[in-house]
């Protein structure tokens, strides 16, 4: 097989690889979220993703979340929680409308979280703790 | 390594295109770096978890072998073999997947079938030591499944880290310096062209002035 050593071809190849990688970064994002209460009712709790696959949840994780929240709050908590990572900012963000997400994270971290204008700000040090406890109930979202 | 300058046409449009590519490449590199740090964090967490599960597995196997040898001594190997042959393992494993920063990772969940468990528990003629052995063996099987999931995750995360590292290095050491060098080269080229143009205009002006002076 002949080797194409043209620098412009190599550059195009690299660009293609980067673009492809960039495109697939967020394919794991859920097409739609489901409430904790709805997931608890499912025999195999899962949400569909943009890549066509399903993202499955561990039942024990859902039960742990259910233990933290009341009946009404279970309907309000939409899963998976999306942790937004932006190259510009050093902090990570979780969007919240009702504040149930803040309650869950505060309970798991055992400390108050920084909540401003419908967004919860997390430090990088808090991330491993959250991911260890909520492996399937949280997902990353890379923002440009 | 010196960055390579690659120019097809030294034009302003080309410069604008290169500047756009440079900005995009810088932003992508930030995201790729973030993804790399996330993947490394996940990998290290999985390693830690893997070590804990392995330690637990060794303890569980020790316990299971001790229970088995005790039962064997108590009942005799023939009866034990006959009893264990008829035991149905009340386990059902469901294989699923989860996604970690673009990596599909297996997720194995053990589901206990309560009706089978009940059947196994109330089997007539089974002694307490036999039940202990079966319970210990079941625990071993569960930890094997858990460890299989973790080790597979490690494998997948490791290969993805290598891939992302290569992309990051390509961006950091080839693409971005190359674009930077090309932009610098084009800027210098345009400045040089401006200087030449200025000199040419001055010369033309001088020629016109001389011609006008001779005309009078």
Interface residues (C-beta under 8 A of the other chain):
Chain A: X7 X8 X11 X14 X15 X17 X18 X21 X22 X24 X25 X26 X27 X28 X44 X46 X49 X51 X53 X54 X55 X56 X58 X59 X85 X86 X87 X88 X127 X128 X131 X132 X135 X136 X139 X140 X142 X144
Chain B: X4 X6 X8 X25 X27 X28 X30 X31 X32 X33 X34 X35 X38 X41 X42 X45 X49 X94 X96 X97 X98 X99 X100 X101 X102 X104 X107 X109 X164 X167 X170 X171 X174 X175 X178
